[in-house]
Amino acid sequence: MTSLVVDRSCCVQCGLCVSVCPRGLIRLDEGWPRLAFPQLCIACGHCVAVCPPAALDHSRAPLARQDRLPNSPPLPAATVRQFLRSRRSIRSYQNRPVERDLLRQLLDIARFAPSGGNSQGISYQVIDSRSRLSQLTASTVAWMEEPAQALSAKSPVYAQYVKLYRQDGCDSILRNAPALILGVAAKTFARGRENTLLCLEYAELYAPSLGLGTCWAGMLEAAAFAGYPPVLELLRLPAGTVLTGALMVGFPNLSFQRLVDRQPLDITFVEA
Ligand SMILES: Cc1cc2nc3c(=O)[nH]c(=O)nc-3n(C[C@H](O)[C@H](O)[C@H](O)COP(=O)(O)O)c2cc1C
C-alpha cells in the first residue's frame, strides 16, 4: 500500500509537492498535502525530494533513502560535453578479469536511469567465465552461419565476422572481453528493452571513471532475440525472463587521442 505521510510540524503548505507530481495525484486538503489516488502513484519520489523542509515521507520512496543534494551549480557545459563525447566503445581489453565488486559498482549506477512510468524492472546476469564467453562467441558465429542469416541485410557484416573467426580465430562478437553483462527482464514486461538500453548506457558512461571500458554486444543480442537455442541455452536465464541487452566489460587496452565528429545536427523547430 502506497502512503504519503505529512509532518504537519514542518510542512509550510507551499504546494510544491502538488505541482511536481507527474500524475497530479497530490491534493491540498485544508492546506495539507494528501495522496488522492495512491494506486496510480509511480513512486518517483519527486514530492519528497522537492520538499524544502523535508515534511513528506513516502512509503515507496522514503525520505530516509534520499540523499541530500549539495547546493552546487550544474557542471560546466563544456565539461559535460567533453565527458559525453569521450564515451567510446571499447573493443580491445586487457587480459585480466574484472573484480566482481567493481562490476557491482558499475551496475549500481544503472539503477538510476529513467524508465517509463518509473517501471525499472531490469536485473542483471554477469558472465565472467572465459569458457562460457568463448562458447557464446562460437554459438553466435554458428547462428550467423545459418542459412536464414543469408537473407538478412546484415549478412555481409556477419560474413566478415564469421570469416575473421573461422580463419583467424578472431572474436568480433565479444571481443575477448573478460565479462559480459546481460540485462534481463520478465517475459511479460513490455518495457524491458528500452529500460535496459537506458540502464546499461548509464553504466557505459560511468565505466571510464572505474577504469573500465564497455561495448554493446549487438551480435549476441541479435542471436538471442532471434531465439537461437544454443545461445539461449548458454545464457541460462532465469525461468520466465528474457534477454533485454548485453554489454561487454573489461579494462581497456587502448585510449583514444581524439574526439570524432558525427552526422551534423538535424533539427527543425516546428512553427505554429
Ligand atoms: C545497441 C547497440 C549494439 C551494438 N552492437 C555492437 C556489436 O555487436 N559489436 C561492436 O563492436 N559494437 C557494437 N555497438 C557499438 C557501435 O558500433 C558504436 O556505438 C558506434 O560505432 C559508435 O561508436 P562509439 O560507441 O565508439 O562512439 C553497438 C552499439 C549499440 C548502441
The ligand as a MOL file (V3000), in Angstrom:
LIG
                    3D

  0  0  0     0  0            999 V3000
M  V30 BEGIN CTAB
M  V30 COUNTS 31 33 0 0 0
M  V30 BEGIN ATOM
M  V30 1 C 22.5150 -1.3740 -29.4490 0
M  V30 2 C 23.9540 -1.3660 -29.8720 0
M  V30 3 C 24.5440 -2.5400 -30.3150 0
M  V30 4 C 25.8910 -2.5510 -30.6710 0
M  V30 5 N 26.4780 -3.7210 -31.0330 0
M  V30 6 C 27.8050 -3.7780 -31.2830 0
M  V30 7 C 28.4490 -5.0220 -31.5680 0
M  V30 8 O 27.8340 -6.0740 -31.6150 0
M  V30 9 N 29.7780 -5.0070 -31.7910 0
M  V30 10 C 30.5110 -3.8590 -31.7510 0
M  V30 11 O 31.7170 -3.9230 -31.9480 0
M  V30 12 N 29.9260 -2.6590 -31.4830 0
M  V30 13 C 28.6070 -2.5930 -31.2400 0
M  V30 14 N 27.9990 -1.3940 -30.9390 0
M  V30 15 C 28.8070 -0.1780 -30.8630 0
M  V30 16 C 28.5690 0.7690 -32.0470 0
M  V30 17 O 29.1800 0.2250 -33.1930 0
M  V30 18 C 29.1580 2.1160 -31.6640 0
M  V30 19 O 28.3980 2.6590 -30.6200 0
M  V30 20 C 29.1910 3.1270 -32.8200 0
M  V30 21 O 30.0280 2.6730 -33.8490 0
M  V30 22 C 29.7050 4.4860 -32.3400 0
M  V30 23 O 30.9920 4.3730 -31.7780 0
M  V30 24 P 31.3120 4.7800 -30.2700 0
M  V30 25 O 30.3830 3.9870 -29.3880 0
M  V30 26 O 32.7340 4.3910 -30.0400 0
M  V30 27 O 31.0870 6.2340 -30.1250 0
M  V30 28 C 26.6490 -1.3530 -30.6150 0
M  V30 29 C 26.0330 -0.1800 -30.1840 0
M  V30 30 C 24.7170 -0.1810 -29.8120 0
M  V30 31 C 24.0970 1.0980 -29.3050 0
M  V30 END ATOM
M  V30 BEGIN BOND
M  V30 1 1 1 2
M  V30 2 1 2 3
M  V30 3 2 2 30
M  V30 4 2 3 4
M  V30 5 1 4 5
M  V30 6 1 4 28
M  V30 7 2 5 6
M  V30 8 1 6 7
M  V30 9 1 6 13
M  V30 10 2 7 8
M  V30 11 1 7 9
M  V30 12 1 9 10
M  V30 13 2 10 11
M  V30 14 1 10 12
M  V30 15 2 12 13
M  V30 16 1 13 14
M  V30 17 1 14 15
M  V30 18 1 14 28
M  V30 19 1 15 16
M  V30 20 1 16 17
M  V30 21 1 16 18
M  V30 22 1 18 19
M  V30 23 1 18 20
M  V30 24 1 20 21
M  V30 25 1 20 22
M  V30 26 1 22 23
M  V30 27 1 23 24
M  V30 28 2 24 25
M  V30 29 1 24 26
M  V30 30 1 24 27
M  V30 31 2 28 29
M  V30 32 1 29 30
M  V30 33 1 30 31
M  V30 END BOND
M  V30 END CTAB
M  END
